[in-house]
């Protein structure tokens, strides 16, 4: 063992060898395990490893002493039947019992430690399982939340795409209808010119005045130019009304001339004059209606349908506000009615309490009324009644009087004695013992002759076996007590 220690010291650093090398006085009874412990502590640069190993050895020595074999104590202890000193026998018995108790304590402690370790391991396993379940649940929740978020995002994207497609389709439809409407209005105007212009040319033809052929261009061109001016006013956000008035005046003049020539000139005829008048009016009217719609859209003026929908929305909003106001009013009225009922019930209950307390506890009621008046309270509250009860009866528990407290304490003491077995069944008195060590005496006939008259009044003598033998523990304790008393007497 010394050789192994020398090898260990040689393996250690030079500066550490002098600090950690054990002394001969410290390692006289060291075992191989002790040297191994010292070597590990020294290699880890633990300060003062010798003291640590010595303390560990002392703990093991105490444990070995506590776990000394009870058989060895039996073998070394004097036997009760031998000639040994009774005091020594008692001491040996006490040592044996103490060793048994210490061994049993060590076993119980080891069993308790093992049970604690088992419970700790079980709890750790349960906690691990719970953590795993919580982690799995959390991951499932996160996965569900992610899937829900993705579904909501997908749904929102689909709705946005559908709305965008709907808006695009609506815009395409608007462009298509606008183009149809624009070119339709222009076509009608062109057709009207084709019909009305020849009628006017026939009406104004004169060989001697050929310049009158420019009159149809003037009459029909007036409405056309004013229509172009109205389009310009719409594009530049100007007032369109003067242009519209001029268009209608020019169209009306051209239609009147066409109708008059149809009535007065047989070569033109009524039918041609009437159709010419309608053509002179229809083209400008259709073109003006087109420009009017464009102007309203650019100026943001709502259409009749939009105004109707807005009026419906306003009426619905007003109806919703009125409904909420009615509901709030109904709720407020219900709360007010409930509050009144609660106040009435509380007042009736307070009147009942006051009447009952005044009738059954007049002394306490007088004090309570005095406290109420002094505190400026409207009624005798529970706190005031509790204070008055304490002032009169001395009890902090309302309803408990001194007489009730005394009876309750007496009943509790009797119940405690009955539970502990100190109260004999069917008896009002508590006995000091459950069973006497001495056997009961034989019952004698009350008419029998007292034999003490014939033996000089000497009481009956006790015989062997009258008293039950003492337990071994009691005998040991009496021996120890006798020895302690003898030692005290010797010291005195």
C-alpha positions in Angstrom: 0.0 0.0 0.0 2.9 2.3 0.7 4.4 1.5 -2.7 1.1 2.5 -4.4 1.0 5.7 -2.4 4.6 6.5 -3.5 3.7 5.9 -7.1 0.8 8.2 -6.7 2.9 10.9 -5.1 5.5 10.6 -7.9 2.7 11.1 -10.5 1.5 14.3 -8.8 3.0 17.7 -9.5 6.0 18.6 -7.4 4.3 21.6 -5.7 1.2 19.5 -4.9 3.1 16.6 -3.3 4.1 18.4 -0.2 0.7 19.9 0.3 -1.4 16.7 -0.1 0.9 13.9 1.0 -0.7 12.0 4.0 1.2 11.6 7.3 1.9 8.3 8.9 -0.3 9.2 11.9 -3.3 9.8 9.6 -3.1 6.6 7.5 -2.4 3.9 10.1 -5.7 2.2 9.5 -6.4 3.4 6.0 -7.8 0.9 3.5 -7.2 0.7 -0.3 -10.5 2.5 -0.9 -9.3 5.3 1.4 -6.1 5.7 -0.6 -8.0 5.7 -3.8 -10.3 8.4 -2.5 -7.3 10.5 -1.4 -5.7 10.0 -4.9 -8.8 11.1 -6.7 -9.2 14.2 -4.5 -5.6 15.1 -4.9 -5.6 14.7 -8.7 -8.7 17.0 -8.8 -6.8 19.7 -6.8 -9.3 19.5 -4.0 -8.0 21.4 -1.0 -7.2 19.4 2.2 -8.0 15.9 0.9 -6.7 14.1 4.0 -9.3 15.8 6.2 -12.1 14.9 3.8 -11.1 11.2 3.8 -10.7 11.2 7.6 -14.2 12.6 8.0 -15.6 10.1 5.6 -13.9 7.3 7.6 -15.4 8.6 10.8 -18.9 8.5 9.3 -18.4 4.9 8.1 -17.0 3.9 11.5 -20.1 5.3 13.3 -22.3 3.4 10.8 -20.4 0.2 11.4 -20.7 0.7 15.1 -24.4 1.2 14.8 -24.8 -1.9 12.6 -22.9 -4.1 15.0 -24.3 -7.6 15.1 -26.8 -8.2 17.8 -25.6 -11.8 17.9 -22.1 -10.6 18.9 -23.7 -8.6 21.7 -25.6 -11.7 22.8 -22.3 -13.7 22.7 -20.3 -11.2 24.7 -23.1 -10.2 27.1 -23.4 -12.1 30.5 -26.3 -14.5 30.7 -29.0 -13.8 33.3 -28.7 -17.3 34.7 -24.9 -17.1 35.3 -23.1 -15.8 38.4 -22.4 -12.5 36.8 -23.3 -9.2 38.5 -27.0 -8.2 38.0 -25.8 -4.7 37.2 -23.5 -6.0 34.5 -26.3 -8.1 33.2 -28.6 -5.1 33.1 -25.9 -3.0 31.4 -25.3 -5.6 28.8 -29.0 -5.9 28.2 -29.3 -2.2 27.9 -26.4 -2.1 25.4 -28.0 -4.9 23.4 -31.3 -3.1 23.3 -29.6 0.1 22.4 -27.7 -1.6 19.6 -30.9 -3.2 18.4 -32.6 0.1 18.4 -29.7 1.8 16.6 -29.6 -1.0 14.0 -33.3 -0.8 13.6 -33.1 3.0 13.2 -30.4 2.6 10.6 -32.5 0.0 8.7 -35.5 2.3 9.0 -33.5 5.2 7.8 -32.1 3.2 4.9 -35.6 2.0 4.0 -36.9 5.6 4.2 -34.1 6.8 2.1 -34.8 4.1 -0.5 -38.5 4.9 -0.4 -37.7 8.6 -0.8 -35.4 7.8 -3.7 -38.1 5.6 -5.3 -40.7 8.4 -4.8 -38.3 11.0 -6.2 -37.6 8.8 -9.2 -41.3 8.1 -9.7 -42.1 11.8 -9.5 -39.2 12.6 -11.9 -40.6 10.0 -14.3 -44.1 11.4 -13.9 -42.8 15.0 -14.4 -40.9 13.8 -17.5 -44.1 12.2 -18.9 -46.1 15.3 -18.1 -43.4 17.5 -19.8 -43.5 15.2 -22.8 -47.3 15.3 -22.9 -47.2 19.1 -22.5 -44.6 19.4 -25.2 -46.6 17.2 -27.5 -49.8 19.2 -26.7 -48.0 22.5 -27.3 -46.6 21.2 -30.6 -50.1 20.0 -31.6 -51.5 23.4 -30.7 -48.8 25.2 -32.7 -49.4 22.9 -35.6 -53.1 23.5 -35.4 -52.6 27.2 -35.1 -50.2 27.2 -38.1 -52.7 25.1 -40.2 -55.5 27.5 -39.1 -53.4 30.5 -40.0 -52.5 29.0 -43.4 -56.1 28.2 -44.0 -57.2 31.7 -43.1 -54.5 33.2 -45.2 -55.4 31.0 -48.1 -59.1 31.9 -47.7 -58.2 35.6 -47.5 -56.1 35.3 -50.6 -58.8 33.4 -52.4 -61.3 36.1 -51.4 -58.9 38.8 -52.5 -58.3 37.1 -55.8 -62.0 36.6 -56.3 -62.6 40.2 -55.5 -59.9 41.3 -57.8 -61.3 39.1 -60.6 -64.7 40.5 -59.9 -63.4 44.1 -60.0 -61.5 43.3 -63.2 -64.6 41.8 -64.8 -66.7 44.8 -63.7 -64.1 47.2 -65.1 -64.0 45.3 -68.4 -67.8 45.3 -68.5 -67.8 49.0 -67.8 -65.3 49.7 -70.6 -67.3 47.5 -73.0 -70.7 49.1 -72.2 -69.1 52.6 -72.3 -67.6 52.0 -75.7 -70.9 50.5 -76.9 -72.8 53.5 -75.5 -70.4 56.0 -76.9 -70.3 54.6 -80.4 -74.0 53.9 -80.4 -74.8 57.5 -79.5 -72.4 58.7 -82.2 -74.0 56.3 -84.8 -77.5 57.6 -83.9 -76.2 61.2 -84.4 -74.7 60.3 -87.7 -77.8 58.5 -88.9 -79.8 61.6 -87.9 -77.6 63.8 -90.0 -77.9 61.4 -93.0 -81.8 61.7 -92.7 -82.2 65.3 -91.8 -79.5 66.9 -94.1 -81.1 65.8 -97.5 -84.5 67.1 -96.4 -83.0 70.5 -95.5 -81.0 70.5 -98.8 -84.2 70.0 -100.8 -86.0 72.7 -98.7 -83.3 75.3 -99.2 -82.4 74.6 -102.9 -82.9 77.7 -105.1 -81.3 78.2 -108.5 -81.2 81.9 -108.1 -79.8 81.7 -104.5 -77.3 78.8 -104.4 -75.7 80.1 -101.2 -78.7 78.8 -99.2 -77.2 75.3 -99.6 -75.0 76.2 -96.6 -78.1 76.7 -94.3 -78.5 72.9 -93.6 -74.8 72.8 -92.6 -75.4 75.7 -90.3 -78.5 74.3 -88.7 -77.2 70.7 -88.2 -73.7 71.8 -87.5 -74.8 74.1 -84.7 -76.0 71.2 -82.6 -73.0 69.2 -83.5 -70.5 71.9 -82.5 -72.3 72.5 -79.2 -72.3 68.8 -78.5 -68.5 68.8 -79.0 -68.3 71.9 -76.6 -70.3 69.9 -74.0 -67.8 67.1 -74.3 -65.0 69.6 -73.7 -66.8 71.0 -70.7 -67.2 67.5 -69.2 -63.5 66.7 -69.8 -62.4 70.0 -68.2 -64.9 70.0 -65.4 -66.7 73.1 -66.6 -70.4 74.0 -66.5 -72.2 71.9 -69.2 -75.6 73.5 -68.9 -75.1 76.4 -71.5 -73.9 73.9 -74.1 -76.9 71.6 -73.5 -79.3 74.6 -73.8 -77.6 75.6 -77.1 -77.8 72.0 -78.4 -81.5 71.8 -77.6 -82.2 75.2 -79.3 -80.2 74.3 -82.4 -81.9 70.9 -82.7 -85.3 72.4 -82.1 -84.8 75.0 -84.9 -83.6 72.3 -87.3 -86.5 70.1 -86.4 -89.0 72.9 -86.9 -87.6 73.9 -90.3 -87.8 70.2 -91.4 -91.4 69.9 -90.2 -92.5 73.2 -91.8 -90.9 72.3 -95.2 -92.6 68.9 -95.1 -96.0 70.5 -94.6 -95.5 73.3 -97.1 -93.5 71.7 -99.9 -95.3 68.9 -101.8 -92.0 67.6 -103.2 -90.7 66.9 -99.6 -94.0 65.6 -98.1 -95.2 65.3 -94.5 -93.5 62.0 -93.9 -90.1 63.2 -94.9 -90.5 66.4 -92.9 -91.6 64.5 -89.8 -88.7 62.0 -90.0 -86.3 64.9 -90.6 -87.6 66.6 -87.5 -87.2 63.5 -85.4 -83.7 63.0 -86.8 -82.7 66.5 -86.0 -83.9 66.1 -82.3 -83.0 62.4 -81.7 -79.2 62.6 -82.5 -78.4 65.6 -80.2 -80.6 64.2 -77.4 -78.9 60.8 -77.4 -75.4 62.4 -77.5 -76.3 64.8 -74.7 -77.5 61.9 -72.6 -74.2 60.1 -73.1 -72.2 63.2 -72.2 -74.4 63.7 -69.1 -73.6 60.2 -67.8 -69.9 60.8 -68.4 -70.0 64.1 -66.5 -71.8 62.5 -63.5 -69.3 59.7 -63.3 -66.3 62.1 -63.4 -67.8 64.5 -60.9 -68.7 61.6 -58.5 -72.4 62.4 -58.6 -74.3 59.3 -57.4 -76.9 57.8 -59.7 -80.5 57.2 -58.8 -79.8 53.6 -57.9 -76.8 54.6 -55.7 -78.9 57.2 -54.0 -81.6 54.6 -53.4 -79.1 52.1 -51.9 -77.6 54.9 -49.7 -81.1 55.8 -48.4 -81.8 52.2 -47.6 -78.5 51.9 -45.8 -79.2 55.0 -43.8 -82.6 53.7 -42.9 -81.2 50.4 -41.8 -78.5 52.1 -39.7 -81.1 54.3 -38.1 -83.3 51.3 -37.3 -80.3 49.5 -35.8 -79.5 52.5 -33.6 -83.1 52.7 -32.5 -83.1 49.0 -31.8 -80.0 49.2 -29.7 -81.4 52.2 -27.8 -84.6 50.3 -27.1 -82.6 47.3 -25.9 -80.4 49.5 -23.7 -83.5 51.1 -22.3 -85.1 47.8 -21.6 -81.9 46.5 -19.9 -81.7 49.7 -17.8 -85.3 49.4 -16.8 -84.8 45.7 -15.8 -81.7 46.6 -13.7 -83.6 49.4 -12.0 -86.5 47.1 -11.2 -84.1 44.4 -9.9 -82.3 47.0 -7.8 -85.6 48.2 -6.3 -86.7 44.6 -5.6 -83.3 44.0 -3.9 -83.6 47.1 -1.8 -87.1 46.1 -0.8 -86.0 42.6 0.2 -83.0 44.0 2.1 -85.3 46.5 3.9 -87.7 43.7 4.8 -84.9 41.5 6.0 -83.4 44.3 8.1 -86.8 45.0 9.7 -87.2 41.3 10.5 -83.7 41.1 12.1 -84.3 44.3 14.1 -87.6 43.0 15.4 -86.2 39.6 16.3 -83.1 41.0 18.0 -85.1 43.6 19.9 -87.5 40.9 21.2 -85.0 38.1 22.1 -81.9 40.1 23.1 -83.1 43.4 24.6 -79.8 44.1 26.5 -77.7 43.7 23.4 -80.2 45.7 21.4 -79.9 48.7 23.7 -76.1 48.7 23.3 -76.4 48.2 19.5 -78.8 51.2 19.2 -76.3 53.3 21.2 -73.5 52.3 18.9 -75.6 52.9 15.8 -76.5 56.4 17.0 -73.0 57.2 18.0 -71.6 56.1 14.6 -74.3 57.8 12.6 -75.4 54.6 10.9 -78.9 54.3 9.4 -79.5 50.8 10.6 -77.9 48.3 13.0 -75.4 46.6 10.7 -73.8 43.2 11.3 -70.6 44.8 12.5 -72.4 47.0 15.0 -74.4 44.0 16.2 -71.2 41.9 16.6 -69.5 44.8 18.6 -72.6 45.1 20.8 -72.7 41.3 21.4 -69.0 41.4 22.4 -69.6 44.3 24.8 -72.5 42.6 26.5 -71.5 38.9 26.5 -67.7 39.0 26.1 -67.9 36.6 23.2 -66.5 37.5 19.8 -68.8 34.9 18.2 -72.3 36.3 17.7 -74.9 34.0 19.3 -72.6 32.3 21.9 -73.2 33.1 25.5 -71.1 32.2 28.5 -73.5 29.5 29.6 -73.3 27.9 26.1 -69.5 28.1 26.1 -69.3 26.4 29.5 -71.6 23.5 28.4 -69.7 23.2 25.2 -66.3 22.9 26.9 -67.7 20.3 29.4 -69.0 18.2 26.5 -65.7 18.5 24.7 -63.8 17.3 27.8 -66.1 14.4 28.2 -65.8 13.4 24.6 -62.0 13.6 24.8 -62.0 11.3 27.8 -64.3 8.8 26.1 -62.1 8.7 23.0 -58.9 8.2 25.0 -60.6 5.4 27.0 -60.6 7.2 30.3 -64.3 7.1 30.7 -65.9 3.8 31.7 -69.0 2.8 29.7 -72.1 3.7 31.5 -70.3 5.7 34.2 -70.0 9.4 34.8 -66.6 9.2 36.4 -63.2 8.8 34.7 -60.9 6.0 35.9 -57.1 6.3 36.1 -56.4 2.8 34.7 -57.9 0.6 32.1 -57.0 -2.6 34.0 -55.4 -3.1 37.3 -52.2 -5.2 37.6 -53.5 -6.9 40.7 -56.2 -9.5 40.2 -59.7 -8.7 41.5 -60.6 -10.0 44.9 -63.2 -12.7 45.3 -66.6 -11.4 46.2 -67.6 -12.4 49.8 -70.9 -13.0 51.2 -72.0 -10.0 53.2 -73.3 -12.3 56.0 -69.9 -14.2 56.2 -68.0 -13.9 59.5 -65.0 -11.6 59.4 -62.1 -13.9 60.0 -59.8 -11.0 61.1 -61.6 -11.2 64.5 -60.0 -14.5 65.1 -56.4 -13.7 64.0 -55.9 -10.6 65.9 -56.9 -8.2 63.1 -54.0 -9.1 60.8 -54.9 -8.5 57.1 -54.6 -11.4 54.7 -51.0 -12.0 53.5 -50.0 -12.0 49.8 -48.8 -15.2 48.3 -46.5 -16.0 45.4 -48.3 -15.7 42.1 -50.8 -13.1 43.3 -49.1 -10.4 41.2 -48.5 -10.8 37.4 -44.7 -10.8 36.5 -43.2 -7.6 35.2 -42.2 -7.3 31.6 -38.5 -7.6 30.6 -38.3 -4.0 29.6 -39.8 -2.9 33.0 -37.3 -5.1 34.9 -34.4 -3.6 32.9 -35.6 -0.1 33.6 -36.0 -0.9 37.4 -32.4 -2.3 37.4 -31.1 0.8 35.7 -33.0 3.0 38.2 -31.7 1.0 41.2 -28.1 1.3 39.8 -28.5 5.1 39.3 -29.9 5.5 42.8 -27.0 3.5 44.3 -24.5 5.6 42.4 -26.1 8.8 43.6 -26.0 7.5 47.2 -22.3 6.6 46.8 -21.5 10.0 45.4 -23.3 11.7 48.2 
